[in-house]
């Protein structure tokens, strides 16, 4: 299992465009990816649940990655979050 904390830097928070792009990235990887925010944990494959978290600018999430390719997927997801959120 790999995980990282990330503070949202997009002024609009986790909104539809970057969440849709995240779903595209997730569809190409083999690991399971969970997003934890406050006391809620959801699959990163479920756009509606991600949006329902209501994560805003400046708030912190935890990304949890498990699977055979978790090291490679960790790097790919870190890059995605830095560039898009």
N, CA, C and O atoms as CSV, one atom per row, in Angstrom:
chain,resi,resn,atom,element,x,y,z
A,1,UNK,N,N,0.847,-1.180,0.000
A,1,UNK,CA,C,0.000,0.000,0.000
A,1,UNK,C,C,0.889,1.239,0.000
A,1,UNK,O,O,1.856,1.330,0.757
A,2,UNK,N,N,0.543,2.186,-0.862
A,2,UNK,CA,C,1.204,3.492,-0.899
A,2,UNK,C,C,0.130,4.542,-0.647
A,2,UNK,O,O,-1.032,4.348,-1.004
A,3,UNK,N,N,0.516,5.633,-0.041
A,3,UNK,CA,C,-0.445,6.705,0.193
A,3,UNK,C,C,0.273,8.045,0.264
A,3,UNK,O,O,1.472,8.117,0.534
A,4,UNK,N,N,-0.484,9.094,0.016
A,4,UNK,CA,C,0.062,10.426,0.172
A,4,UNK,C,C,-1.053,11.388,0.542
A,4,UNK,O,O,-2.222,11.181,0.218
A,5,UNK,N,N,-0.651,12.445,1.231
A,5,UNK,CA,C,-1.559,13.529,1.586
A,5,UNK,C,C,-1.415,14.585,0.494
A,5,UNK,O,O,-0.331,14.772,-0.058
A,6,UNK,N,N,-2.506,15.270,0.188
A,6,UNK,CA,C,-2.430,16.324,-0.811
A,6,UNK,C,C,-3.375,17.462,-0.433
A,6,UNK,O,O,-4.538,17.231,-0.105
A,7,UNK,N,N,-2.867,18.684,-0.482
A,7,UNK,CA,C,-3.684,19.868,-0.226
A,7,UNK,C,C,-4.142,20.400,-1.584
A,7,UNK,O,O,-3.319,20.669,-2.459
A,8,UNK,N,N,-5.446,20.550,-1.755
A,8,UNK,CA,C,-6.030,20.992,-3.019
A,8,UNK,C,C,-5.637,22.446,-3.289
A,8,UNK,O,O,-5.860,23.331,-2.462
A,9,UNK,N,N,-5.045,22.669,-4.467
A,9,UNK,CA,C,-4.568,23.999,-4.835
A,9,UNK,C,C,-5.449,24.669,-5.888
A,9,UNK,O,O,-5.312,25.866,-6.137
A,10,UNK,N,N,-6.349,23.909,-6.505
A,10,UNK,CA,C,-7.278,24.487,-7.476
A,10,UNK,C,C,-8.266,25.373,-6.727
A,10,UNK,O,O,-8.889,24.930,-5.762
A,11,UNK,N,N,-8.413,26.613,-7.160
A,11,UNK,CA,C,-9.274,27.565,-6.443
A,11,UNK,C,C,-10.736,27.129,-6.395
A,11,UNK,O,O,-11.501,27.607,-5.557
A,12,UNK,N,N,-11.125,26.220,-7.294
A,12,UNK,CA,C,-12.507,25.725,-7.312
A,12,UNK,C,C,-12.648,24.394,-6.563
A,12,UNK,O,O,-13.735,23.818,-6.519
A,13,UNK,N,N,-11.560,23.911,-5.979
A,13,UNK,CA,C,-11.606,22.641,-5.263
A,13,UNK,C,C,-11.661,21.461,-6.222
A,13,UNK,O,O,-11.266,21.571,-7.383
A,14,UNK,N,N,-12.154,20.337,-5.726
A,14,UNK,CA,C,-12.303,19.145,-6.578
A,14,UNK,C,C,-13.633,19.261,-7.313
A,14,UNK,O,O,-14.675,18.842,-6.811
A,15,UNK,N,N,-13.577,19.834,-8.505
A,15,UNK,CA,C,-14.783,20.054,-9.292
A,15,UNK,C,C,-14.803,19.119,-10.501
A,15,UNK,O,O,-13.889,18.313,-10.677
A,16,UNK,N,N,-15.825,19.224,-11.319
A,16,UNK,CA,C,-16.114,18.242,-12.367
A,16,UNK,C,C,-14.965,18.001,-13.346
A,16,UNK,O,O,-14.656,16.847,-13.644
A,17,UNK,N,N,-14.327,19.050,-13.851
A,17,UNK,CA,C,-13.293,18.850,-14.870
A,17,UNK,C,C,-12.124,17.997,-14.363
A,17,UNK,O,O,-11.817,16.975,-14.976
A,18,UNK,N,N,-11.458,18.387,-13.257
A,18,UNK,CA,C,-10.335,17.557,-12.815
A,18,UNK,C,C,-10.769,16.172,-12.317
A,18,UNK,O,O,-10.015,15.207,-12.436
A,19,UNK,N,N,-11.965,16.075,-11.768
A,19,UNK,CA,C,-12.443,14.754,-11.319
A,19,UNK,C,C,-12.669,13.847,-12.524
A,19,UNK,O,O,-12.374,12.655,-12.453
A,20,UNK,N,N,-13.188,14.385,-13.633
A,20,UNK,CA,C,-13.367,13.596,-14.858
A,20,UNK,C,C,-12.011,13.169,-15.409
A,20,UNK,O,O,-11.854,12.037,-15.869
A,21,UNK,N,N,-11.034,14.066,-15.365
A,21,UNK,CA,C,-9.684,13.725,-15.825
A,21,UNK,C,C,-9.054,12.671,-14.922
A,21,UNK,O,O,-8.349,11.781,-15.398
A,22,UNK,N,N,-9.307,12.769,-13.627
A,22,UNK,CA,C,-8.811,11.757,-12.697
A,22,UNK,C,C,-9.417,10.397,-13.019
A,22,UNK,O,O,-8.727,9.379,-12.966
A,23,UNK,N,N,-10.691,10.377,-13.350
A,23,UNK,CA,C,-11.355,9.118,-13.704
A,23,UNK,C,C,-10.693,8.480,-14.922
A,23,UNK,O,O,-10.577,7.257,-14.996
A,24,UNK,N,N,-10.257,9.303,-15.880
A,24,UNK,CA,C,-9.549,8.774,-17.055
A,24,UNK,C,C,-8.221,8.134,-16.641
A,24,UNK,O,O,-7.879,7.046,-17.105
A,25,UNK,N,N,-7.484,8.809,-15.772
A,25,UNK,CA,C,-6.211,8.276,-15.291
A,25,UNK,C,C,-6.446,6.962,-14.553
A,25,UNK,O,O,-5.737,5.981,-14.778
A,26,UNK,N,N,-7.435,6.948,-13.681
A,26,UNK,CA,C,-7.739,5.761,-12.872
A,26,UNK,C,C,-8.120,4.584,-13.767
A,26,UNK,O,O,-7.778,3.442,-13.459
A,27,UNK,N,N,-8.815,4.843,-14.855
A,27,UNK,CA,C,-9.243,3.757,-15.737
A,27,UNK,C,C,-8.065,3.073,-16.421
A,27,UNK,O,O,-8.191,1.942,-16.891
A,28,UNK,N,N,-6.913,3.754,-16.479
A,28,UNK,CA,C,-5.725,3.196,-17.131
A,28,UNK,C,C,-4.768,2.486,-16.177
A,28,UNK,O,O,-3.774,1.912,-16.622
A,29,UNK,N,N,-5.047,2.514,-14.885
A,29,UNK,CA,C,-4.130,1.868,-13.936
A,29,UNK,C,C,-4.783,0.620,-13.344
A,29,UNK,O,O,-6.000,0.448,-13.396
A,30,UNK,N,N,-3.944,-0.238,-12.785
A,30,UNK,CA,C,-4.433,-1.522,-12.269
A,30,UNK,C,C,-4.642,-1.536,-10.763
A,30,UNK,O,O,-5.246,-2.468,-10.231
A,31,UNK,N,N,-4.156,-0.525,-10.078
A,31,UNK,CA,C,-4.295,-0.470,-8.622
A,31,UNK,C,C,-5.684,0.017,-8.224
A,31,UNK,O,O,-6.381,0.660,-9.009
A,32,UNK,N,N,-6.069,-0.299,-6.998
A,32,UNK,CA,C,-7.274,0.271,-6.402
A,32,UNK,C,C,-6.866,1.598,-5.771
A,32,UNK,O,O,-5.834,1.691,-5.107
A,33,UNK,N,N,-7.688,2.620,-5.987
A,33,UNK,CA,C,-7.367,3.946,-5.469
A,33,UNK,C,C,-8.554,4.465,-4.667
A,33,UNK,O,O,-9.682,4.522,-5.156
A,34,UNK,N,N,-8.271,4.842,-3.425
A,34,UNK,CA,C,-9.288,5.420,-2.549
A,34,UNK,C,C,-8.902,6.849,-2.222
A,34,UNK,O,O,-7.721,7.175,-2.106
A,35,UNK,N,N,-9.905,7.696,-2.075
A,35,UNK,CA,C,-9.702,9.073,-1.633
A,35,UNK,C,C,-10.377,9.219,-0.272
A,35,UNK,O,O,-11.562,8.926,-0.117
A,36,UNK,N,N,-9.606,9.672,0.700
A,36,UNK,CA,C,-10.120,9.863,2.057
A,36,UNK,C,C,-10.161,11.362,2.352
A,36,UNK,O,O,-9.175,12.074,2.164
A,37,UNK,N,N,-11.316,11.822,2.815
A,37,UNK,CA,C,-11.496,13.236,3.154
A,37,UNK,C,C,-12.358,13.304,4.408
A,37,UNK,O,O,-13.477,12.792,4.450
A,38,UNK,N,N,-11.805,13.946,5.418
A,38,UNK,CA,C,-12.451,13.987,6.730
A,38,UNK,C,C,-12.746,12.553,7.155
A,38,UNK,O,O,-11.809,11.762,7.257
A,39,UNK,N,N,-13.971,12.184,7.402
A,39,UNK,CA,C,-14.266,10.818,7.849
A,39,UNK,C,C,-14.836,9.953,6.726
A,39,UNK,O,O,-15.378,8.880,6.993
A,40,UNK,N,N,-14.722,10.405,5.470
A,40,UNK,CA,C,-15.275,9.659,4.336
A,40,UNK,C,C,-14.173,9.098,3.454
A,40,UNK,O,O,-13.167,9.760,3.199
A,41,UNK,N,N,-14.374,7.877,2.994
A,41,UNK,CA,C,-13.453,7.241,2.062
A,41,UNK,C,C,-14.266,6.722,0.884
A,41,UNK,O,O,-15.238,5.987,1.061
A,42,UNK,N,N,-13.854,7.116,-0.326
A,42,UNK,CA,C,-14.569,6.688,-1.526
A,42,UNK,C,C,-13.590,6.188,-2.564
A,42,UNK,O,O,-12.411,6.543,-2.553
A,43,UNK,N,N,-14.095,5.358,-3.463
A,43,UNK,CA,C,-13.292,4.886,-4.587
A,43,UNK,C,C,-13.083,6.037,-5.560
A,43,UNK,O,O,-14.017,6.779,-5.862
A,44,UNK,N,N,-11.860,6.183,-6.046
A,44,UNK,CA,C,-11.565,7.237,-7.020
A,44,UNK,C,C,-12.185,6.931,-8.379
A,44,UNK,O,O,-12.192,7.789,-9.261
A,45,UNK,N,N,-12.701,5.729,-8.556
A,45,UNK,CA,C,-13.366,5.363,-9.814
A,45,UNK,C,C,-14.784,5.910,-9.891
A,45,UNK,O,O,-15.378,5.924,-10.969
A,46,UNK,N,N,-15.333,6.358,-8.776
A,46,UNK,CA,C,-16.712,6.824,-8.729
A,46,UNK,C,C,-16.749,8.358,-8.700
A,46,UNK,O,O,-16.592,8.975,-7.647
A,47,UNK,N,N,-16.961,8.956,-9.875
A,47,UNK,CA,C,-16.949,10.414,-9.992
A,47,UNK,C,C,-17.977,11.090,-9.098
A,47,UNK,O,O,-17.682,12.103,-8.464
A,48,UNK,N,N,-19.166,10.541,-9.043
A,48,UNK,CA,C,-20.224,11.167,-8.247
A,48,UNK,C,C,-19.872,11.188,-6.762
A,48,UNK,O,O,-20.112,12.180,-6.073
A,49,UNK,N,N,-19.306,10.096,-6.278
A,49,UNK,CA,C,-18.913,10.058,-4.859
A,49,UNK,C,C,-17.760,11.019,-4.587
A,49,UNK,O,O,-17.715,11.658,-3.536
A,50,UNK,N,N,-16.828,11.122,-5.536
A,50,UNK,CA,C,-15.734,12.081,-5.370
A,50,UNK,C,C,-16.270,13.507,-5.288
A,50,UNK,O,O,-15.869,14.282,-4.420
A,51,UNK,N,N,-17.170,13.839,-6.188
A,51,UNK,CA,C,-17.747,15.184,-6.186
A,51,UNK,C,C,-18.564,15.441,-4.923
A,51,UNK,O,O,-18.586,16.558,-4.405
A,52,UNK,N,N,-19.236,14.399,-4.431
A,52,UNK,CA,C,-20.073,14.568,-3.243
A,52,UNK,C,C,-19.246,14.831,-1.974
A,52,UNK,O,O,-19.793,15.274,-0.964
A,53,UNK,N,N,-17.948,14.564,-2.020
A,53,UNK,CA,C,-17.099,14.865,-0.864
A,53,UNK,C,C,-17.044,16.368,-0.603
A,53,UNK,O,O,-16.876,16.794,0.539
A,54,UNK,N,N,-17.186,17.171,-1.655
A,54,UNK,CA,C,-17.185,18.620,-1.490
A,54,UNK,C,C,-15.849,19.186,-1.047
A,54,UNK,O,O,-15.808,20.122,-0.249
A,55,UNK,N,N,-14.754,18.628,-1.555
A,55,UNK,CA,C,-13.426,19.084,-1.160
A,55,UNK,C,C,-13.153,20.453,-1.779
A,55,UNK,O,O,-13.290,20.641,-2.988
A,56,UNK,N,N,-12.768,21.396,-0.939
A,56,UNK,CA,C,-12.545,22.771,-1.374
A,56,UNK,C,C,-11.061,23.124,-1.406
A,56,UNK,O,O,-10.205,22.383,-0.923
A,57,UNK,N,N,-10.803,24.258,-1.981
A,57,UNK,CA,C,-9.442,24.804,-2.029
A,57,UNK,C,C,-8.832,24.846,-0.624
A,57,UNK,O,O,-9.478,25.274,0.333
A,58,UNK,N,N,-7.596,24.400,-0.520
A,58,UNK,CA,C,-6.875,24.456,0.743
A,58,UNK,C,C,-7.130,23.292,1.681
A,58,UNK,O,O,-6.497,23.192,2.732
A,59,UNK,N,N,-8.051,22.409,1.315
A,59,UNK,CA,C,-8.340,21.262,2.180
A,59,UNK,C,C,-7.467,20.073,1.787
A,59,UNK,O,O,-7.016,19.954,0.647
A,60,UNK,N,N,-7.246,19.205,2.759
A,60,UNK,CA,C,-6.346,18.076,2.558
A,60,UNK,C,C,-7.111,16.778,2.362
A,60,UNK,O,O,-8.095,16.501,3.048
A,61,UNK,N,N,-6.630,15.987,1.404
A,61,UNK,CA,C,-7.160,14.643,1.185
A,61,UNK,C,C,-6.018,13.649,1.339
A,61,UNK,O,O,-4.846,14.024,1.333
A,62,UNK,N,N,-6.375,12.387,1.476
A,62,UNK,CA,C,-5.390,11.311,1.464
A,62,UNK,C,C,-5.729,10.409,0.290
A,62,UNK,O,O,-6.887,10.043,0.088
A,63,UNK,N,N,-4.719,10.056,-0.477
A,63,UNK,CA,C,-4.877,9.147,-1.609
A,63,UNK,C,C,-4.214,7.835,-1.222
A,63,UNK,O,O,-3.035,7.808,-0.869
A,64,UNK,N,N,-4.977,6.744,-1.288
A,64,UNK,CA,C,-4.498,5.424,-0.884
A,64,UNK,C,C,-4.489,4.525,-2.112
A,64,UNK,O,O,-5.510,4.377,-2.784
A,65,UNK,N,N,-3.334,3.923,-2.408
A,65,UNK,CA,C,-3.158,3.124,-3.621
A,65,UNK,C,C,-2.709,1.723,-3.211
A,65,UNK,O,O,-1.721,1.562,-2.495
A,66,UNK,N,N,-3.444,0.716,-3.671
A,66,UNK,CA,C,-3.060,-0.664,-3.401
A,66,UNK,C,C,-3.149,-1.481,-4.688
A,66,UNK,O,O,-4.080,-1.319,-5.476
A,67,UNK,N,N,-2.178,-2.351,-4.886
A,67,UNK,CA,C,-2.193,-3.212,-6.062
A,67,UNK,C,C,-0.784,-3.551,-6.523
A,67,UNK,O,O,0.201,-3.065,-5.968
A,68,UNK,N,N,-0.707,-4.389,-7.544
A,68,UNK,CA,C,0.584,-4.860,-8.051
A,68,UNK,C,C,1.477,-3.724,-8.538
A,68,UNK,O,O,2.690,-3.761,-8.336
A,69,UNK,N,N,0.901,-2.735,-9.165
A,69,UNK,CA,C,1.666,-1.633,-9.748
A,69,UNK,C,C,1.597,-0.370,-8.899
A,69,UNK,O,O,1.703,0.736,-9.429
A,70,UNK,N,N,1.424,-0.517,-7.607
A,70,UNK,CA,C,1.179,0.652,-6.756
A,70,UNK,C,C,2.314,1.673,-6.785
A,70,UNK,O,O,2.057,2.872,-6.674
A,71,UNK,N,N,3.552,1.233,-6.931
A,71,UNK,CA,C,4.657,2.196,-6.970
A,71,UNK,C,C,4.588,3.066,-8.223
A,71,UNK,O,O,4.740,4.285,-8.149
A,72,UNK,N,N,4.362,2.442,-9.355
A,72,UNK,CA,C,4.235,3.177,-10.616
A,72,UNK,C,C,2.986,4.068,-10.587
A,72,UNK,O,O,3.029,5.222,-11.013
A,73,UNK,N,N,1.880,3.521,-10.084
A,73,UNK,CA,C,0.631,4.269,-10.025
A,73,UNK,C,C,0.720,5.429,-9.040
A,73,UNK,O,O,0.116,6.480,-9.258
A,74,UNK,N,N,1.469,5.241,-7.962
A,74,UNK,CA,C,1.697,6.311,-6.983
A,74,UNK,C,C,2.322,7.522,-7.678
A,74,UNK,O,O,1.846,8.647,-7.523
A,75,UNK,N,N,3.380,7.289,-8.437
A,75,UNK,CA,C,4.058,8.376,-9.138
A,75,UNK,C,C,3.116,9.042,-10.136
A,75,UNK,O,O,3.064,10.269,-10.223
A,76,UNK,N,N,2.388,8.248,-10.873
A,76,UNK,CA,C,1.477,8.801,-11.876
A,76,UNK,C,C,0.392,9.670,-11.222
A,76,UNK,O,O,0.064,10.745,-11.724
A,77,UNK,N,N,-0.152,9.199,-10.112
A,77,UNK,CA,C,-1.191,9.967,-9.425
A,77,UNK,C,C,-0.631,11.227,-8.766
A,77,UNK,O,O,-1.278,12.274,-8.790
A,78,UNK,N,N,0.553,11.139,-8.183
A,78,UNK,CA,C,1.190,12.331,-7.613
A,78,UNK,C,C,1.366,13.390,-8.692
A,78,UNK,O,O,1.063,14.563,-8.472
A,79,UNK,N,N,1.855,12.976,-9.860
A,79,UNK,CA,C,2.034,13.913,-10.977
A,79,UNK,C,C,0.697,14.524,-11.382
A,79,UNK,O,O,0.610,15.728,-11.625
A,80,UNK,N,N,-0.343,13.699,-11.457
A,80,UNK,CA,C,-1.658,14.196,-11.841
A,80,UNK,C,C,-2.152,15.256,-10.860
A,80,UNK,O,O,-2.583,16.333,-11.272
A,81,UNK,N,N,-2.089,14.956,-9.582
A,81,UNK,CA,C,-2.593,15.904,-8.575
A,81,UNK,C,C,-1.799,17.203,-8.611
A,81,UNK,O,O,-2.386,18.280,-8.511
A,82,UNK,N,N,-0.493,17.129,-8.751
A,82,UNK,CA,C,0.334,18.349,-8.793
A,82,UNK,C,C,-0.013,19.220,-9.998
A,82,UNK,O,O,0.015,20.447,-9.906
A,83,UNK,N,N,-0.335,18.599,-11.115
A,83,UNK,CA,C,-0.617,19.357,-12.338
A,83,UNK,C,C,-2.047,19.837,-12.438
A,83,UNK,O,O,-2.308,20.849,-13.087
A,84,UNK,N,N,-2.994,19.131,-11.806
A,84,UNK,CA,C,-4.415,19.390,-12.052
A,84,UNK,C,C,-5.232,19.827,-10.845
A,84,UNK,O,O,-6.310,20.396,-11.018
A,85,UNK,N,N,-4.768,19.587,-9.659
A,85,UNK,CA,C,-5.550,19.932,-8.470
A,85,UNK,C,C,-4.678,20.665,-7.457
A,85,UNK,O,O,-5.158,21.040,-6.387
